[in-house]
Amino acid sequence: GLIYAPGDIEGHLGTDGRFYVLDFARTFPPEAKLPDDPPEKGRVLYKLLRPELCIKYHEPLSSDALTGWSTRDPQRVVHNREVAECTTYLLSILIPEFVTTLKESTLAKVEGSF
């Protein structure tokens, strides 16, 4: 079967006859860089979208999006756009909704204690 993974993941057959997979650093797609973000070398290795978000997002996301690994991918523009849209969704909708829920929950607990 196929394994969907980043372009730099490695698979090896060990001398013990077992298979090993290495280099999981980019298993999940990177966050898209926002216009006001300062330049950060290597950000695609550590500013990654969380697996929970990737699983729940309505489109499968490429871990090679926004990286040099997608240079020859004919779907590069689509993958980059999907990751950018997911990043915007996270920052513009999910996080503000979470903050609102947290505030309401905290306020309800404080008001209910009187």
Secondary structure, 3 states (H helix, E strand, C coil): CCCCCCCCCEEEECCCCCEEEECCCCCCCECCCCCCCCCCCCHHHCCECCHHHHHHCCCCCCCCCCCHHHCCCCCHHHHHHHHHHHHHHHHHHHHHHHHHHHHHHHHHHHHHCC
